[in-house]
Amino acid sequence: MTRLSFPVLPPRLLWLQLATCALLHWGLGISLAAPRSQVAGSVGLALGIGVNLWASRIFETGHTPIRPDETPRTLVERGPFRWSRNPMYLGLVALHLGVALLVGDALFWVSAVIHATILRVVFVSHEERVMRDAFGEGYLAYSSRVSHWIGRRL
C-alpha cells in the first residue's frame, strides 16, 4: 500500500482552524451569536485534552507511532480505544467544541464540524486501510466491536 504523507497533521489542523476563527472573531469582528457556556466549554476542553493525553500515553507504552503517516506496530484496544477507534480525533473535536462553547460564536461551531469531517474523510479512512493491511482479521474483529467515534457494539 502506498503510504500517504500529510502536509498538516490533525493537531495542527485544529490550531489552524481555531486561529482562523479567532482572527475572524476578534481581529475582523465577524461573529455569529451561538450558545455559550463556560462550564460546558471547560468540560469539553478538559475531556479533549485528557483523552488525548491518555491515548498518547497508551501509544507510547505500546511502542506504536502516533502519526497517521507512520506504520502502526501494535493494535491498541485498551483505555479509550475500548470505546472509540479514534479517541484522539474525538478528543480534538471535543476540544474544538469546548472552545466554541466558551466563545459563543457559530463560526467556531461550523469550524468544528468541518474539522470532524476532514478527520473522518481524510485521516480515519486512510488509517482504516492501514490498520486492515497491518492487522487483518484482528483489526476487522476490533472494528466490528468498536465504533469510529464512540460506542461499543454488542
C-alpha positions in Angstrom: 0.0 0.0 0.0 1.2 3.5 -0.8 1.9 5.5 2.4 0.4 9.0 2.4 2.3 12.0 3.7 0.1 14.6 5.3 1.3 18.2 5.0 -0.9 19.2 8.0 -1.5 16.7 10.8 -4.7 16.7 12.9 -3.5 18.7 15.9 -2.0 21.4 13.7 -5.2 21.5 11.6 -7.1 22.1 14.8 -4.9 25.1 15.7 -5.0 26.5 12.2 -8.8 26.4 12.2 -9.0 27.9 15.7 -6.6 30.6 14.7 -8.6 31.4 11.6 -11.8 31.6 13.7 -10.1 33.8 16.3 -8.9 36.1 13.5 -12.4 36.4 12.1 -14.0 36.8 15.5 -11.6 39.2 17.3 -9.5 40.5 14.5 -12.1 41.3 12.0 -15.2 41.5 14.2 -17.0 38.8 12.2 -19.3 36.9 14.6 -22.4 34.9 14.6 -24.1 34.5 18.1 -24.3 30.9 19.3 -24.9 29.2 22.7 -22.2 30.0 25.2 -21.4 28.1 28.4 -18.3 28.4 30.5 -18.9 25.1 32.3 -19.7 23.0 29.3 -16.9 24.6 27.3 -14.4 23.9 30.1 -15.6 20.3 30.3 -15.1 19.9 26.5 -11.6 21.3 26.8 -10.7 19.1 29.8 -12.1 16.0 28.1 -10.4 16.7 24.8 -7.0 17.3 26.5 -7.5 14.3 28.9 -8.4 11.8 26.2 -5.6 12.9 24.0 -3.0 12.6 26.8 -4.4 9.2 27.9 -4.4 7.8 24.4 -1.0 9.2 23.6 0.5 7.6 26.7 -1.0 4.2 25.7 0.6 4.6 22.2 3.9 5.4 23.9 3.8 2.4 26.2 2.7 0.2 23.4 5.7 1.4 21.3 3.5 2.3 18.3 3.7 5.6 16.4 1.1 8.2 16.9 1.4 9.9 13.5 -1.1 8.8 10.9 1.5 8.6 8.2 3.7 6.0 10.0 3.2 2.3 10.1 1.5 1.0 13.3 3.3 -1.7 15.3 0.5 -2.6 17.8 -3.2 -2.9 17.6 -4.3 -0.9 20.7 -7.6 -2.0 22.2 -7.3 -0.7 25.8 -8.0 2.5 27.5 -10.1 4.9 25.5 -9.7 2.6 22.5 -12.2 0.2 24.1 -14.9 2.8 23.3 -13.6 4.6 20.2 -11.3 3.6 17.3 -10.3 7.2 17.1 -10.2 8.7 20.6 -7.5 11.2 19.8 -9.6 12.6 16.9 -12.7 12.5 19.2 -10.6 14.5 21.8 -9.6 17.1 19.2 -13.3 17.6 18.2 -14.2 17.8 21.9 -11.6 20.4 22.4 -12.8 22.3 19.4 -16.4 22.2 20.6 -15.2 23.3 24.1 -13.7 26.4 22.5 -16.9 27.0 20.5 -18.9 26.9 23.8 -16.5 29.2 25.6 -16.5 31.8 22.8 -20.2 31.5 21.8 -19.6 32.1 18.1 -21.2 29.9 15.4 -18.0 30.3 13.3 -16.3 28.0 15.8 -19.2 25.5 15.7 -19.0 25.4 11.9 -15.3 25.1 12.1 -15.7 22.1 14.5 -18.0 20.3 12.0 -15.5 21.0 9.2 -12.7 19.7 11.3 -14.6 16.5 12.3 -15.5 15.9 8.6 -11.8 16.3 7.5 -10.7 14.0 10.2 -13.2 11.3 9.1 -12.8 11.6 5.4 -9.0 12.1 5.2 -7.4 10.7 8.2 -9.8 8.0 9.5 -10.4 6.5 6.1 -6.6 6.3 5.5 -5.9 4.8 8.9 -8.6 2.2 8.5 -6.9 0.9 5.3 -3.5 0.9 7.0 -4.9 -0.9 10.0 -6.6 -3.5 7.9 -3.4 -4.1 6.0 -1.3 -4.3 9.1 -3.5 -6.4 11.4 -6.0 -8.1 9.1 -8.7 -10.2 10.9 -7.7 -8.8 14.3 -8.5 -5.3 13.2 -11.7 -6.4 11.4 -12.9 -8.0 14.7 -11.9 -4.9 16.7 -13.7 -2.6 14.2 -16.8 -4.8 14.4 -16.9 -4.2 18.2 -15.9 -0.6 18.4 -17.4 2.4 16.6 -15.3 5.1 14.7 -16.2 7.8 17.1 -17.7 6.4 20.3 -19.6 3.3 21.4 -19.2 -0.5 21.6 -21.4 -2.8 19.7 -22.7 -6.0 21.3 
